[in-house]
Amino acid sequence: MQNDKNKILQVKDLKTYFFTENGIVKAVDGVNFEVYQGETLGLVGESGCGKSITAFSIMRLLDYPGKTVGGQILFKSEDLLVKNEKQMRQIRGKDISMIFQEPMTSLNPVLTIGFQITEALEVHFKMEKTKARKRAIELLERVGIPIPEQRIYEYPHQLSGGMRQRAMIAMALSCDPVLLIADEPTTSLDVTIQAQILELMKLLLEQFSSSMIMITHDLGVIAEIADRIAVMYAGKIVEYADTRSIFYSPLHPYTFGLLTSIPRLDMDIEKLESIPGIVPDPLHFPEGCKFHPRCVFATEKCRKEEPPLAEIKKNHSVRCWHIEKVEQEAKKISFTGRLTTDG
């Protein structure tokens, strides 16, 4: 168990809704988790489950019609939700940084890479331009960009996808943040570049002693980098445990389904496994357990009553009425052949 003194971030009962013409979308609905010093928390789930909205809520980057309507986001024991915009600007980039999903749309196309890195240094540390430029070159070199003294004068479109992502990482780490939020940072990259970026991020997190929230739908990525995992579905966390427990003994039907959907490396495959059904319309979530229309273990109780997120084992919480059934099925399947690591 982690020491509470090392707790960097604590999200308590976070609720972020979107107020649309068609109704209220409960994108994040009562989410709880913690991030400790030097660890990586994986936030996992299908598209639309609320992962990115959780990240944007933490950064306070949501615009209308999105609004955080409840809960607390405690960063170093201070609630970010009560801070004004000026105070948040002092935190963003300096104490909490974010690597966005697509660097081509996140980087400013009309500003050089060097300017976009030095700007944060000048704003947060009042660093003079020559010193900031030297620091930018050092950072680009550190993330593996060749000829950094030339690259700082280039624009995003002049870099490859992998180099743009490296530049984003350099920018995010420029002010030595306490917490780094990475939103699908390898999605648009080919497999070889993905592996390089993940190795780079692991190395840099150790060097900078930073903590990270890694947001992804890719369980292979999570297996490589996360210490603990929160599995999200329909705006809620349905399973929360250390990485080894999630991969070796999943207790929620959704986690079980995600793992069985990963192609096995040690078996011939005639067809890919998949979770039946589709992600529910957020305007019309089903009654009871949100996952029950897609769940092979569902009963009448699941259709009527929503289960709470309860700690079933030490540091392993699950939101399900039929944990024993899932556990029995999980014991029949070896998930290790589906992974590139032992977790």
Disulfide bonds with the S-S distance in Angstrom:
none
